[in-house]
């Protein structure tokens, strides 16, 4: 009787272990992990967490050089003068990271 009880307990443990295994979930997710597209309504007003140095770097990463006069306006948009393709332009950086020609 003792052997039967041990055998039954062993089988129950083995069966519960097999049931506990999970399958890899399959998804049909097509949304990218990060938004890499620029918002067409940019610059978007909002609380901006970019520091001045981060804002300047972000503008330079967008292909602008000689970034000067960088100021955070009352709408939370960084604004500056910069050069690109030999032209001096006014640029803006919003809290979403969109770098655009200033409106």
Contact map, one row per residue, 1 for C-alpha under 8 A:
1111100000000000000000000000000000000000000000000000000000000000000000000000000000000000000000000000000
1111110000000000000000000000000000000000000000000000000000000000000000000000000000000000000000000000000
1111111000000000000000000000000000000000000000000000000000000000000000000000000000000000000000000000000
1111111100000000000000000000000000000000000000000000000000000000000000000000000000000000000000000000000
1111111110000000000000000000000000000000000000000000000000000000000000000000000000000000000000000000000
0111111111000000000000000000000000000000000000000000000000000000000000000000000000000000000000000000000
0011111111100000000000000000000000000000000000000000000000000000000000000000000000000000000000000000000
0001111111110000000000000000000000000000000000000000000000000000000000000000000000000000000000000000000
0000111111111000000000000000000000000000000000000000000000000000000000000000000000000000000000000000000
0000011111111100000000000000000000000000000000000000000000000000000000000000000000000000000000000000000
0000001111111110000000000000000000000000000000000000000000000000000000000000000000000000000000000000000
0000000111111111000000000000000000000000000000000000000000000000000000000000000000000000000000000000000
0000000011111111100000000000000000000000000000000000000000000000000000000000000000000000000000000000000
0000000001111111110000000000000000000000000000000000000000000000000000000000000000000000000000000000000
0000000000111111111000000000000000000000000000000000000000000000000000000000000000000000000000000000000
0000000000011111111100000000000000000000000000000000000000000000000000000000000000000000000000000000000
0000000000001111111110000000000000000000000000000000000000000000000000000000000000000000000000000000000
0000000000000111111110000000000000000000000000000000000000000000000000000000000000000000000000000000000
0000000000000011111111000000000000000000000000000000000000000000000000000000000000000000000000000000000
0000000000000001111111000000000000000000000000000000000000000000000000000000000000000000000000000000000
0000000000000000111111100000000000000000000000000000000000000000000000000000000000000000000000000000000
0000000000000000001111110000000000000000000000000000000000000000000000000000000000000000000000000000000
0000000000000000000011111000000000000000000000000000000000000000000000000000000000000000000000000000000
0000000000000000000001111100000000000000000000000000000000000000000000000000000000000000000000000000000
0000000000000000000000111110000000000000000000000000000000000000000000000000000000000000000000000000000
0000000000000000000000011111000000000000000000000000000000000000000000000000000000000000000000000000000
0000000000000000000000001111100000000000000000000000000000000000000000000000000000000000000000000000000
0000000000000000000000000111110000000000000000000000000000000000000000000000000000000000000000000000000
0000000000000000000000000011111000000000000000000000000000000000000000000000000000000000000000000000000
0000000000000000000000000001111100000000000000000000000000000000000000000000000000000000000000000000000
0000000000000000000000000000111110000000000000000000000000000000000000000000000000000000000000000000000
0000000000000000000000000000011111100000000000000000000000000000000000000000000000000000000000000000000
0000000000000000000000000000001111100000000000000000000000000000000000000000000000000000000000000000000
0000000000000000000000000000000111110000000000000000000000000000000000000000000000000000000000000000000
0000000000000000000000000000000111111000000000000000000000000000000000000000000000000000000000000000000
0000000000000000000000000000000001111100000000000000000000000000000000000000000000000000000000000000000
0000000000000000000000000000000000111110000000000000000000000000000000000000000000000000000000000000000
0000000000000000000000000000000000011111010000000000000000000000000000000000000000000000000000000100000
0000000000000000000000000000000000001111111000000000000000000000000000000000000000000000000000000100000
0000000000000000000000000000000000000111110000000000000000000000000000000000000000000000000000000000000
0000000000000000000000000000000000000011111100000000000000000000000000000000000000000000000000000000000
0000000000000000000000000000000000000111111100000000000000000000000000000000000000000000000001000111000
0000000000000000000000000000000000000010111110000000000000000000000000000000100000000000000111000111010
0000000000000000000000000000000000000000111111000000000000000000000000000000100000000000000001110000000
0000000000000000000000000000000000000000001111100000000000000000000000000011100000000000000001100000000
0000000000000000000000000000000000000000000111110000000000000000000000000011100000000000000001100000000
0000000000000000000000000000000000000000000011111000000000000000000000000011000000000000000000100000000
0000000000000000000000000000000000000000000001111100000000000000000000000001100000000000000001100000000
0000000000000000000000000000000000000000000000111110000000000000000000000000000000000000000000100000000
0000000000000000000000000000000000000000000000011111111000000000000000000000000000000000000000100000000
0000000000000000000000000000000000000000000000001111111000000000000000000000000000000000000000000000000
0000000000000000000000000000000000000000000000000111111100000000000001100000000000000000000000000000000
0000000000000000000000000000000000000000000000000111111110000000000000000000000000000000000000000000000
0000000000000000000000000000000000000000000000000111111111000000000000000000000000000000000000000000000
0000000000000000000000000000000000000000000000000111111111100000000000000000010000000000000010000000000
0000000000000000000000000000000000000000000000000001111111110000001001000000000000000000000000000000000
0000000000000000000000000000000000000000000000000000111111111000000000000000000000000000000000000000000
0000000000000000000000000000000000000000000000000000011111111100000000000000000000000000000010001010000
0000000000000000000000000000000000000000000000000000001111111111001000000000000000000000001010000010000
0000000000000000000000000000000000000000000000000000000111111111101000000000000000000000000000000000000
0000000000000000000000000000000000000000000000000000000011111111000000000000000000000000000000000000000
0000000000000000000000000000000000000000000000000000000001111111000000000000000000000000000000000010000
0000000000000000000000000000000000000000000000000000000000111111100000000000000000010000000000000000000
0000000000000000000000000000000000000000000000000000000000111111111000000000000001110000000000000000000
0000000000000000000000000000000000000000000000000000000000010011111000000000000001110000000000000000000
0000000000000000000000000000000000000000000000000000000000000001111100000000000011100000000000000000000
0000000000000000000000000000000000000000000000000000000100110001111111000000000111100000000000000000000
0000000000000000000000000000000000000000000000000000000000000000011111000000000111000000000000000000000
0000000000000000000000000000000000000000000000000000000000000000001111100000001110000000000000000000000
0000000000000000000000000000000000000000000000000001000100000000001111110000011110000000000000000000000
0000000000000000000000000000000000000000000000000001000000000000000011111000011100000000000000000000000
0000000000000000000000000000000000000000000000000000000000000000000001111111111000000000000000000000000
0000000000000000000000000000000000000000000000000000000000000000000000111111111000000000000000000000000
0000000000000000000000000000000000000000000000000000000000000000000000011111100000000000000000000000000
0000000000000000000000000000000000000000000011100000000000000000000000011111100000000000000000000000000
0000000000000000000000000000000000000000000011110000000000000000000000011111110000000000000001100000000
0000000000000000000000000000000000000000001111010000000000000000000000011111111000000000000111100000000
0000000000000000000000000000000000000000000000000000001000000000000001111001111100000000000111000000000
0000000000000000000000000000000000000000000000000000000000000000000011111000111110000000011110000000010
0000000000000000000000000000000000000000000000000000000000000000001111100000011111000000011100000000000
0000000000000000000000000000000000000000000000000000000000000000011111000000001111100001111000000000000
0000000000000000000000000000000000000000000000000000000000000001111100000000000111110001111000000000000
0000000000000000000000000000000000000000000000000000000000000001111000000000000011111111100000000000000
0000000000000000000000000000000000000000000000000000000000000011100000000000000001111111100000000000000
0000000000000000000000000000000000000000000000000000000000000000000000000000000000111110000000000000000
0000000000000000000000000000000000000000000000000000000000000000000000000000000000111111000000000000000
0000000000000000000000000000000000000000000000000000000000000000000000000000000000111111100000000000000
0000000000000000000000000000000000000000000000000000000000000000000000000000000011110111110000000000000
0000000000000000000000000000000000000000000000000000000000000000000000000000000011110011111000000000100
0000000000000000000000000000000000000000000000000000000000000000000000000000001111000001111100000000110
0000000000000000000000000000000000000000000000000000000000100000000000000000001111000000111110000011110
0000000000000000000000000000000000000000001000000000000000000000000000000000111100000000011111000111110
0000000000000000000000000000000000000000001000000000001001100000000000000000111000000000001111111111000
0000000000000000000000000000000000000000011111010000000000000000000000000001110000000000000111111110000
0000000000000000000000000000000000000000000111111100000000000000000000000001100000000000000011111100000
0000000000000000000000000000000000000000000100000000000000000000000000000000000000000000000011111100000
0000000000000000000000000000000000000000000000000000000001000000000000000000000000000000000011111110000
0000000000000000000000000000000000000110011000000000000000000000000000000000000000000000000111111111000
0000000000000000000000000000000000000000011000000000000001100100000000000000000000000000001111001111100
0000000000000000000000000000000000000000011000000000000000000000000000000000000000000000001110000111110
0000000000000000000000000000000000000000000000000000000000000000000000000000000000000000111100000011111
0000000000000000000000000000000000000000001000000000000000000000000000000000001000000000011100000001111
0000000000000000000000000000000000000000000000000000000000000000000000000000000000000000000000000000111
